[in-house]
Amino acid sequence: MRDTPENLYLGKITPNEQDVTPGSVLADAMDRAEQCEEKLTARLEGGGENPAAPAPQCGK
């Protein structure tokens, strides 16, 4: 118990870390969000697409 503050400070303990079950609704939503983020980042960095073109729909 005495090492807890030191471990928190050094980053050895992450108090808000959560386990996500693979295949769960949360894991699927996180995967979709990551894919949409990658597409948006590519568009913002000028991924060779027309910036005036409508954005592709992400999600369901």
PDB file of N, H, CA, C and O in Angstrom:
ATOM      1  N   MET A   1       0.835  -1.195   0.000  1.00  0.00           N
ATOM      2  CA  MET A   1       0.000   0.000   0.000  1.00  0.00           C
ATOM      3  C   MET A   1       0.871   1.247   0.000  1.00  0.00           C
ATOM      4  O   MET A   1       0.479   2.288  -0.527  1.00  0.00           O
ATOM      5  N   ARG A   2       2.029   1.138   0.581  1.00  0.00           N
ATOM      6  H   ARG A   2       2.348   0.292   1.009  1.00  0.00           H
ATOM      7  CA  ARG A   2       2.917   2.282   0.692  1.00  0.00           C
ATOM      8  C   ARG A   2       3.440   2.733  -0.670  1.00  0.00           C
ATOM      9  O   ARG A   2       3.750   3.910  -0.856  1.00  0.00           O
ATOM     10  N   ASP A   3       3.540   1.807  -1.621  1.00  0.00           N
ATOM     11  H   ASP A   3       3.288   0.851  -1.471  1.00  0.00           H
ATOM     12  CA  ASP A   3       4.059   2.117  -2.950  1.00  0.00           C
ATOM     13  C   ASP A   3       2.993   2.668  -3.902  1.00  0.00           C
ATOM     14  O   ASP A   3       3.327   3.104  -5.003  1.00  0.00           O
ATOM     15  N   THR A   4       1.737   2.656  -3.505  1.00  0.00           N
ATOM     16  H   THR A   4       1.466   2.302  -2.611  1.00  0.00           H
ATOM     17  CA  THR A   4       0.659   3.061  -4.402  1.00  0.00           C
ATOM     18  C   THR A   4       0.829   4.478  -4.935  1.00  0.00           C
ATOM     19  O   THR A   4       0.743   4.665  -6.148  1.00  0.00           O
ATOM     20  N   PRO A   5       1.068   5.489  -4.095  1.00  0.00           N
ATOM     21  CA  PRO A   5       1.248   6.841  -4.656  1.00  0.00           C
ATOM     22  C   PRO A   5       2.419   6.921  -5.634  1.00  0.00           C
ATOM     23  O   PRO A   5       2.328   7.600  -6.657  1.00  0.00           O
ATOM     24  N   GLU A   6       3.504   6.239  -5.326  1.00  0.00           N
ATOM     25  H   GLU A   6       3.577   5.688  -4.495  1.00  0.00           H
ATOM     26  CA  GLU A   6       4.665   6.252  -6.217  1.00  0.00           C
ATOM     27  C   GLU A   6       4.334   5.573  -7.547  1.00  0.00           C
ATOM     28  O   GLU A   6       4.714   6.067  -8.609  1.00  0.00           O
ATOM     29  N   ASN A   7       3.628   4.447  -7.492  1.00  0.00           N
ATOM     30  H   ASN A   7       3.320   4.046  -6.629  1.00  0.00           H
ATOM     31  CA  ASN A   7       3.246   3.739  -8.710  1.00  0.00           C
ATOM     32  C   ASN A   7       2.290   4.564  -9.561  1.00  0.00           C
ATOM     33  O   ASN A   7       2.381   4.550 -10.789  1.00  0.00           O
ATOM     34  N   LEU A   8       1.372   5.285  -8.914  1.00  0.00           N
ATOM     35  H   LEU A   8       1.298   5.297  -7.917  1.00  0.00           H
ATOM     36  CA  LEU A   8       0.482   6.175  -9.650  1.00  0.00           C
ATOM     37  C   LEU A   8       1.287   7.283 -10.337  1.00  0.00           C
ATOM     38  O   LEU A   8       1.057   7.588 -11.508  1.00  0.00           O
ATOM     39  N   TYR A   9       2.209   7.867  -9.620  1.00  0.00           N
ATOM     40  H   TYR A   9       2.395   7.619  -8.669  1.00  0.00           H
ATOM     41  CA  TYR A   9       3.030   8.948 -10.157  1.00  0.00           C
ATOM     42  C   TYR A   9       3.878   8.475 -11.335  1.00  0.00           C
ATOM     43  O   TYR A   9       4.023   9.194 -12.324  1.00  0.00           O
ATOM     44  N   LEU A  10       4.427   7.293 -11.235  1.00  0.00           N
ATOM     45  H   LEU A  10       4.309   6.710 -10.431  1.00  0.00           H
ATOM     46  CA  LEU A  10       5.292   6.759 -12.281  1.00  0.00           C
ATOM     47  C   LEU A  10       4.509   6.156 -13.449  1.00  0.00           C
ATOM     48  O   LEU A  10       5.101   5.767 -14.456  1.00  0.00           O
ATOM     49  N   GLY A  11       3.190   6.076 -13.322  1.00  0.00           N
ATOM     50  H   GLY A  11       2.708   6.391 -12.504  1.00  0.00           H
ATOM     51  CA  GLY A  11       2.363   5.549 -14.404  1.00  0.00           C
ATOM     52  C   GLY A  11       2.279   4.043 -14.443  1.00  0.00           C
ATOM     53  O   GLY A  11       1.860   3.478 -15.453  1.00  0.00           O
ATOM     54  N   LYS A  12       2.663   3.384 -13.384  1.00  0.00           N
ATOM     55  H   LYS A  12       3.004   3.842 -12.564  1.00  0.00           H
ATOM     56  CA  LYS A  12       2.593   1.922 -13.350  1.00  0.00           C
ATOM     57  C   LYS A  12       1.168   1.445 -13.076  1.00  0.00           C
ATOM     58  O   LYS A  12       0.827   0.291 -13.337  1.00  0.00           O
ATOM     59  N   ILE A  13       0.347   2.341 -12.550  1.00  0.00           N
ATOM     60  H   ILE A  13       0.623   3.278 -12.337  1.00  0.00           H
ATOM     61  CA  ILE A  13      -1.056   2.044 -12.274  1.00  0.00           C
ATOM     62  C   ILE A  13      -1.889   3.066 -13.032  1.00  0.00           C
ATOM     63  O   ILE A  13      -1.634   4.267 -12.942  1.00  0.00           O
ATOM     64  N   THR A  14      -2.875   2.600 -13.772  1.00  0.00           N
ATOM     65  H   THR A  14      -3.082   1.625 -13.845  1.00  0.00           H
ATOM     66  CA  THR A  14      -3.778   3.489 -14.481  1.00  0.00           C
ATOM     67  C   THR A  14      -5.163   3.325 -13.864  1.00  0.00           C
ATOM     68  O   THR A  14      -5.838   2.334 -14.143  1.00  0.00           O
ATOM     69  N   PRO A  15      -5.604   4.263 -13.040  1.00  0.00           N
ATOM     70  CA  PRO A  15      -6.857   4.089 -12.309  1.00  0.00           C
ATOM     71  C   PRO A  15      -8.102   4.057 -13.183  1.00  0.00           C
ATOM     72  O   PRO A  15      -9.112   3.482 -12.777  1.00  0.00           O
ATOM     73  N   ASN A  16      -8.065   4.654 -14.368  1.00  0.00           N
ATOM     74  H   ASN A  16      -7.245   5.121 -14.698  1.00  0.00           H
ATOM     75  CA  ASN A  16      -9.262   4.677 -15.206  1.00  0.00           C
ATOM     76  C   ASN A  16      -9.223   3.641 -16.324  1.00  0.00           C
ATOM     77  O   ASN A  16     -10.071   3.674 -17.216  1.00  0.00           O
ATOM     78  N   GLU A  17      -8.261   2.726 -16.296  1.00  0.00           N
ATOM     79  H   GLU A  17      -7.572   2.699 -15.572  1.00  0.00           H
ATOM     80  CA  GLU A  17      -8.163   1.690 -17.323  1.00  0.00           C
ATOM     81  C   GLU A  17      -9.319   0.714 -17.181  1.00  0.00           C
ATOM     82  O   GLU A  17      -9.653   0.281 -16.078  1.00  0.00           O
ATOM     83  N   GLN A  18      -9.926   0.376 -18.312  1.00  0.00           N
ATOM     84  H   GLN A  18      -9.655   0.728 -19.208  1.00  0.00           H
ATOM     85  CA  GLN A  18     -11.050  -0.551 -18.298  1.00  0.00           C
ATOM     86  C   GLN A  18     -10.796  -1.655 -19.311  1.00  0.00           C
ATOM     87  O   GLN A  18     -10.207  -1.424 -20.367  1.00  0.00           O
ATOM     88  N   ASP A  19     -11.242  -2.845 -18.981  1.00  0.00           N
ATOM     89  H   ASP A  19     -11.720  -3.033 -18.123  1.00  0.00           H
ATOM     90  CA  ASP A  19     -11.158  -3.966 -19.909  1.00  0.00           C
ATOM     91  C   ASP A  19     -12.395  -3.949 -20.789  1.00  0.00           C
ATOM     92  O   ASP A  19     -13.512  -3.772 -20.304  1.00  0.00           O
ATOM     93  N   VAL A  20     -12.185  -4.136 -22.093  1.00  0.00           N
ATOM     94  H   VAL A  20     -11.277  -4.280 -22.487  1.00  0.00           H
ATOM     95  CA  VAL A  20     -13.294  -4.198 -23.037  1.00  0.00           C
ATOM     96  C   VAL A  20     -13.330  -5.611 -23.602  1.00  0.00           C
ATOM     97  O   VAL A  20     -12.336  -6.105 -24.133  1.00  0.00           O
ATOM     98  N   THR A  21     -14.476  -6.248 -23.482  1.00  0.00           N
ATOM     99  H   THR A  21     -15.284  -5.846 -23.051  1.00  0.00           H
ATOM    100  CA  THR A  21     -14.640  -7.608 -23.971  1.00  0.00           C
ATOM    101  C   THR A  21     -14.702  -7.597 -25.498  1.00  0.00           C
ATOM    102  O   THR A  21     -15.548  -6.917 -26.079  1.00  0.00           O
ATOM    103  N   PRO A  22     -13.811  -8.346 -26.151  1.00  0.00           N
ATOM    104  CA  PRO A  22     -13.853  -8.411 -27.617  1.00  0.00           C
ATOM    105  C   PRO A  22     -15.202  -8.930 -28.102  1.00  0.00           C
ATOM    106  O   PRO A  22     -15.744  -9.886 -27.548  1.00  0.00           O
ATOM    107  N   GLY A  23     -15.738  -8.293 -29.138  1.00  0.00           N
ATOM    108  H   GLY A  23     -15.297  -7.516 -29.588  1.00  0.00           H
ATOM    109  CA  GLY A  23     -17.014  -8.713 -29.695  1.00  0.00           C
ATOM    110  C   GLY A  23     -18.221  -8.105 -29.003  1.00  0.00           C
ATOM    111  O   GLY A  23     -19.352  -8.330 -29.433  1.00  0.00           O
ATOM    112  N   SER A  24     -18.004  -7.340 -27.941  1.00  0.00           N
ATOM    113  H   SER A  24     -17.085  -7.158 -27.592  1.00  0.00           H
ATOM    114  CA  SER A  24     -19.132  -6.722 -27.245  1.00  0.00           C
ATOM    115  C   SER A  24     -19.619  -5.509 -28.023  1.00  0.00           C
ATOM    116  O   SER A  24     -18.957  -5.051 -28.954  1.00  0.00           O
ATOM    117  N   VAL A  25     -20.756  -5.001 -27.642  1.00  0.00           N
ATOM    118  H   VAL A  25     -21.294  -5.373 -26.885  1.00  0.00           H
ATOM    119  CA  VAL A  25     -21.316  -3.818 -28.285  1.00  0.00           C
ATOM    120  C   VAL A  25     -20.350  -2.640 -28.136  1.00  0.00           C
ATOM    121  O   VAL A  25     -20.164  -1.871 -29.078  1.00  0.00           O
ATOM    122  N   LEU A  26     -19.746  -2.497 -26.979  1.00  0.00           N
ATOM    123  H   LEU A  26     -19.897  -3.122 -26.213  1.00  0.00           H
ATOM    124  CA  LEU A  26     -18.793  -1.413 -26.751  1.00  0.00           C
ATOM    125  C   LEU A  26     -17.569  -1.556 -27.647  1.00  0.00           C
ATOM    126  O   LEU A  26     -17.110  -0.570 -28.224  1.00  0.00           O
ATOM    127  N   ALA A  27     -17.039  -2.755 -27.770  1.00  0.00           N
ATOM    128  H   ALA A  27     -17.412  -3.556 -27.301  1.00  0.00           H
ATOM    129  CA  ALA A  27     -15.867  -2.983 -28.620  1.00  0.00           C
ATOM    130  C   ALA A  27     -16.194  -2.674 -30.076  1.00  0.00           C
ATOM    131  O   ALA A  27     -15.376  -2.080 -30.778  1.00  0.00           O
ATOM    132  N   ASP A  28     -17.375  -3.067 -30.539  1.00  0.00           N
ATOM    133  H   ASP A  28     -18.040  -3.549 -29.968  1.00  0.00           H
ATOM    134  CA  ASP A  28     -17.780  -2.774 -31.913  1.00  0.00           C
ATOM    135  C   ASP A  28     -17.920  -1.271 -32.141  1.00  0.00           C
ATOM    136  O   ASP A  28     -17.501  -0.754 -33.176  1.00  0.00           O
ATOM    137  N   ALA A  29     -18.509  -0.575 -31.173  1.00  0.00           N
ATOM    138  H   ALA A  29     -18.850  -0.996 -30.332  1.00  0.00           H
ATOM    139  CA  ALA A  29     -18.665   0.877 -31.294  1.00  0.00           C
ATOM    140  C   ALA A  29     -17.305   1.574 -31.307  1.00  0.00           C
ATOM    141  O   ALA A  29     -17.104   2.537 -32.046  1.00  0.00           O
ATOM    142  N   MET A  30     -16.385   1.090 -30.498  1.00  0.00           N
ATOM    143  H   MET A  30     -16.549   0.307 -29.897  1.00  0.00           H
ATOM    144  CA  MET A  30     -15.042   1.675 -30.475  1.00  0.00           C
ATOM    145  C   MET A  30     -14.325   1.439 -31.801  1.00  0.00           C
ATOM    146  O   MET A  30     -13.603   2.314 -32.279  1.00  0.00           O
ATOM    147  N   ASP A  31     -14.516   0.270 -32.396  1.00  0.00           N
ATOM    148  H   ASP A  31     -15.102  -0.441 -32.008  1.00  0.00           H
ATOM    149  CA  ASP A  31     -13.911  -0.027 -33.698  1.00  0.00           C
ATOM    150  C   ASP A  31     -14.475   0.887 -34.785  1.00  0.00           C
ATOM    151  O   ASP A  31     -13.724   1.409 -35.610  1.00  0.00           O
ATOM    152  N   ARG A  32     -15.805   1.081 -34.787  1.00  0.00           N
ATOM    153  H   ARG A  32     -16.414   0.657 -34.118  1.00  0.00           H
ATOM    154  CA  ARG A  32     -16.415   1.963 -35.785  1.00  0.00           C
ATOM    155  C   ARG A  32     -15.925   3.392 -35.610  1.00  0.00           C
ATOM    156  O   ARG A  32     -15.647   4.077 -36.594  1.00  0.00           O
ATOM    157  N   ALA A  33     -15.816   3.848 -34.362  1.00  0.00           N
ATOM    158  H   ALA A  33     -16.042   3.291 -33.563  1.00  0.00           H
ATOM    159  CA  ALA A  33     -15.336   5.202 -34.103  1.00  0.00           C
ATOM    160  C   ALA A  33     -13.898   5.368 -34.585  1.00  0.00           C
ATOM    161  O   ALA A  33     -13.545   6.411 -35.135  1.00  0.00           O
ATOM    162  N   GLU A  34     -13.073   4.353 -34.385  1.00  0.00           N
ATOM    163  H   GLU A  34     -13.360   3.505 -33.938  1.00  0.00           H
ATOM    164  CA  GLU A  34     -11.686   4.410 -34.829  1.00  0.00           C
ATOM    165  C   GLU A  34     -11.604   4.480 -36.352  1.00  0.00           C
ATOM    166  O   GLU A  34     -10.787   5.225 -36.894  1.00  0.00           O
ATOM    167  N   GLN A  35     -12.448   3.706 -37.048  1.00  0.00           N
ATOM    168  H   GLN A  35     -13.112   3.101 -36.607  1.00  0.00           H
ATOM    169  CA  GLN A  35     -12.452   3.741 -38.503  1.00  0.00           C
ATOM    170  C   GLN A  35     -12.886   5.109 -39.022  1.00  0.00           C
ATOM    171  O   GLN A  35     -12.308   5.633 -39.974  1.00  0.00           O
ATOM    172  N   CYS A  36     -13.910   5.683 -38.388  1.00  0.00           N
ATOM    173  H   CYS A  36     -14.379   5.258 -37.614  1.00  0.00           H
ATOM    174  CA  CYS A  36     -14.375   7.008 -38.799  1.00  0.00           C
ATOM    175  C   CYS A  36     -13.300   8.061 -38.534  1.00  0.00           C
ATOM    176  O   CYS A  36     -13.117   8.979 -39.334  1.00  0.00           O
ATOM    177  N   GLU A  37     -12.601   7.933 -37.433  1.00  0.00           N
ATOM    178  H   GLU A  37     -12.750   7.187 -36.783  1.00  0.00           H
ATOM    179  CA  GLU A  37     -11.525   8.867 -37.110  1.00  0.00           C
ATOM    180  C   GLU A  37     -10.417   8.789 -38.160  1.00  0.00           C
ATOM    181  O   GLU A  37      -9.887   9.816 -38.582  1.00  0.00           O
ATOM    182  N   GLU A  38     -10.070   7.575 -38.580  1.00  0.00           N
ATOM    183  H   GLU A  38     -10.502   6.740 -38.237  1.00  0.00           H
ATOM    184  CA  GLU A  38      -9.028   7.408 -39.597  1.00  0.00           C
ATOM    185  C   GLU A  38      -9.455   8.028 -40.927  1.00  0.00           C
ATOM    186  O   GLU A  38      -8.651   8.681 -41.592  1.00  0.00           O
ATOM    187  N   LYS A  39     -10.717   7.827 -41.318  1.00  0.00           N
ATOM    188  H   LYS A  39     -11.370   7.297 -40.778  1.00  0.00           H
ATOM    189  CA  LYS A  39     -11.214   8.410 -42.563  1.00  0.00           C
ATOM    190  C   LYS A  39     -11.207   9.930 -42.487  1.00  0.00           C
ATOM    191  O   LYS A  39     -10.817  10.599 -43.444  1.00  0.00           O
ATOM    192  N   LEU A  40     -11.635  10.474 -41.360  1.00  0.00           N
ATOM    193  H   LEU A  40     -11.952   9.931 -40.583  1.00  0.00           H
ATOM    194  CA  LEU A  40     -11.662  11.921 -41.196  1.00  0.00           C
ATOM    195  C   LEU A  40     -10.253  12.503 -41.211  1.00  0.00           C
ATOM    196  O   LEU A  40     -10.013  13.537 -41.833  1.00  0.00           O
ATOM    197  N   THR A  41      -9.339  11.853 -40.539  1.00  0.00           N
ATOM    198  H   THR A  41      -9.534  11.012 -40.033  1.00  0.00           H
ATOM    199  CA  THR A  41      -7.952  12.320 -40.517  1.00  0.00           C
ATOM    200  C   THR A  41      -7.373  12.331 -41.931  1.00  0.00           C
ATOM    201  O   THR A  41      -6.686  13.276 -42.317  1.00  0.00           O
ATOM    202  N   ALA A  42      -7.651  11.285 -42.697  1.00  0.00           N
ATOM    203  H   ALA A  42      -8.209  10.517 -42.384  1.00  0.00           H
ATOM    204  CA  ALA A  42      -7.158  11.220 -44.075  1.00  0.00           C
ATOM    205  C   ALA A  42      -7.730  12.364 -44.910  1.00  0.00           C
ATOM    206  O   ALA A  42      -7.016  12.966 -45.711  1.00  0.00           O
ATOM    207  N   ARG A  43      -9.011  12.663 -44.724  1.00  0.00           N
ATOM    208  H   ARG A  43      -9.591  12.173 -44.073  1.00  0.00           H
ATOM    209  CA  ARG A  43      -9.628  13.762 -45.476  1.00  0.00           C
ATOM    210  C   ARG A  43      -9.039  15.101 -45.059  1.00  0.00           C
ATOM    211  O   ARG A  43      -8.790  15.959 -45.907  1.00  0.00           O
ATOM    212  N   LEU A  44      -8.813  15.289 -43.767  1.00  0.00           N
ATOM    213  H   LEU A  44      -9.015  14.593 -43.078  1.00  0.00           H
ATOM    214  CA  LEU A  44      -8.286  16.566 -43.289  1.00  0.00           C
ATOM    215  C   LEU A  44      -6.840  16.782 -43.715  1.00  0.00           C
ATOM    216  O   LEU A  44      -6.402  17.920 -43.884  1.00  0.00           O
ATOM    217  N   GLU A  45      -6.105  15.698 -43.887  1.00  0.00           N
ATOM    218  H   GLU A  45      -6.461  14.773 -43.750  1.00  0.00           H
ATOM    219  CA  GLU A  45      -4.712  15.803 -44.308  1.00  0.00           C
ATOM    220  C   GLU A  45      -4.588  15.852 -45.822  1.00  0.00           C
ATOM    221  O   GLU A  45      -3.478  15.819 -46.353  1.00  0.00           O
ATOM    222  N   GLY A  46      -5.709  15.930 -46.521  1.00  0.00           N
ATOM    223  H   GLY A  46      -6.611  15.957 -46.090  1.00  0.00           H
ATOM    224  CA  GLY A  46      -5.676  16.024 -47.969  1.00  0.00           C
ATOM    225  C   GLY A  46      -5.370  14.703 -48.616  1.00  0.00           C
ATOM    226  O   GLY A  46      -4.427  14.595 -49.400  1.00  0.00           O
ATOM    227  N   GLY A  47      -6.145  13.704 -48.304  1.00  0.00           N
ATOM    228  H   GLY A  47      -6.912  13.792 -47.668  1.00  0.00           H
ATOM    229  CA  GLY A  47      -5.923  12.362 -48.810  1.00  0.00           C
ATOM    230  C   GLY A  47      -6.200  12.206 -50.288  1.00  0.00           C
ATOM    231  O   GLY A  47      -6.524  11.105 -50.733  1.00  0.00           O
ATOM    232  N   GLY A  48      -6.082  13.287 -51.079  1.00  0.00           N
ATOM    233  H   GLY A  48      -5.818  14.181 -50.718  1.00  0.00           H
ATOM    234  CA  GLY A  48      -6.259  13.196 -52.514  1.00  0.00           C
ATOM    235  C   GLY A  48      -7.704  13.274 -52.954  1.00  0.00           C
ATOM    236  O   GLY A  48      -7.991  13.141 -54.143  1.00  0.00           O
ATOM    237  N   GLU A  49      -8.609  13.482 -52.038  1.00  0.00           N
ATOM    238  H   GLU A  49      -8.376  13.590 -51.072  1.00  0.00           H
ATOM    239  CA  GLU A  49     -10.021  13.573 -52.388  1.00  0.00           C
ATOM    240  C   GLU A  49     -10.415  15.030 -52.549  1.00  0.00           C
ATOM    241  O   GLU A  49      -9.721  15.932 -52.080  1.00  0.00           O
ATOM    242  N   ASN A  50     -11.517  15.242 -53.206  1.00  0.00           N
ATOM    243  H   ASN A  50     -12.080  14.509 -53.587  1.00  0.00           H
ATOM    244  CA  ASN A  50     -12.064  16.577 -53.370  1.00  0.00           C
ATOM    245  C   ASN A  50     -12.604  17.053 -52.026  1.00  0.00           C
ATOM    246  O   ASN A  50     -13.529  16.437 -51.496  1.00  0.00           O
ATOM    247  N   PRO A  51     -12.055  18.139 -51.450  1.00  0.00           N
ATOM    248  CA  PRO A  51     -12.526  18.574 -50.129  1.00  0.00           C
ATOM    249  C   PRO A  51     -13.967  19.054 -50.136  1.00  0.00           C
ATOM    250  O   PRO A  51     -14.609  19.097 -49.086  1.00  0.00           O
ATOM    251  N   ALA A  52     -14.494  19.424 -51.326  1.00  0.00           N
ATOM    252  H   ALA A  52     -13.972  19.389 -52.178  1.00  0.00           H
ATOM    253  CA  ALA A  52     -15.876  19.883 -51.396  1.00  0.00           C
ATOM    254  C   ALA A  52     -16.848  18.716 -51.505  1.00  0.00           C
ATOM    255  O   ALA A  52     -18.057  18.914 -51.376  1.00  0.00           O
ATOM    256  N   ALA A  53     -16.353  17.513 -51.738  1.00  0.00           N
ATOM    257  H   ALA A  53     -15.371  17.352 -51.843  1.00  0.00           H
ATOM    258  CA  ALA A  53     -17.216  16.341 -51.863  1.00  0.00           C
ATOM    259  C   ALA A  53     -17.828  15.998 -50.512  1.00  0.00           C
ATOM    260  O   ALA A  53     -17.202  16.212 -49.474  1.00  0.00           O
ATOM    261  N   PRO A  54     -19.046  15.467 -50.520  1.00  0.00           N
ATOM    262  CA  PRO A  54     -19.667  15.086 -49.241  1.00  0.00           C
ATOM    263  C   PRO A  54     -18.853  14.009 -48.546  1.00  0.00           C
ATOM    264  O   PRO A  54     -18.263  13.137 -49.184  1.00  0.00           O
ATOM    265  N   ALA A  55     -18.837  14.091 -47.231  1.00  0.00           N
ATOM    266  H   ALA A  55     -19.316  14.799 -46.713  1.00  0.00           H
ATOM    267  CA  ALA A  55     -18.098  13.125 -46.421  1.00  0.00           C
ATOM    268  C   ALA A  55     -18.782  11.769 -46.458  1.00  0.00           C
ATOM    269  O   ALA A  55     -20.011  11.712 -46.464  1.00  0.00           O
ATOM    270  N   PRO A  56     -18.030  10.678 -46.483  1.00  0.00           N
ATOM    271  CA  PRO A  56     -18.649   9.350 -46.441  1.00  0.00           C
ATOM    272  C   PRO A  56     -19.323   9.144 -45.092  1.00  0.00           C
ATOM    273  O   PRO A  56     -18.877   9.656 -44.065  1.00  0.00           O
ATOM    274  N   GLN A  57     -20.397   8.389 -45.123  1.00  0.00           N
ATOM    275  H   GLN A  57     -20.760   7.973 -45.957  1.00  0.00           H
ATOM    276  CA  GLN A  57     -21.143   8.128 -43.900  1.00  0.00           C
ATOM    277  C   GLN A  57     -20.481   7.029 -43.092  1.00  0.00           C
ATOM    278  O   GLN A  57     -20.197   5.951 -43.616  1.00  0.00           O
ATOM    279  N   CYS A  58     -20.237   7.292 -41.837  1.00  0.00           N
ATOM    280  H   CYS A  58     -20.467   8.167 -41.411  1.00  0.00           H
ATOM    281  CA  CYS A  58     -19.695   6.281 -40.930  1.00  0.00           C
ATOM    282  C   CYS A  58     -20.811   5.778 -40.060  1.00  0.00           C
ATOM    283  O   CYS A  58     -21.803   6.473 -39.843  1.00  0.00           O
ATOM    284  N   GLY A  59     -20.657   4.592 -39.568  1.00  0.00           N
ATOM    285  H   GLY A  59     -19.851   4.027 -39.744  1.00  0.00           H
ATOM    286  CA  GLY A  59     -21.642   4.036 -38.654  1.00  0.00           C
ATOM    287  C   GLY A  59     -22.392   2.902 -39.286  1.00  0.00           C
ATOM    288  O   GLY A  59     -21.843   2.151 -40.093  1.00  0.00           O
ATOM    289  N   LYS A  60     -23.643   2.775 -38.922  1.00  0.00           N
ATOM    290  H   LYS A  60     -24.088   3.385 -38.266  1.00  0.00           H
ATOM    291  CA  LYS A  60     -24.455   1.637 -39.357  1.00  0.00           C
ATOM    292  C   LYS A  60     -24.794   1.725 -40.811  1.00  0.00           C
ATOM    293  O   LYS A  60     -25.474   0.845 -41.340  1.00  0.00           O
TER     294      LYS A  60
END
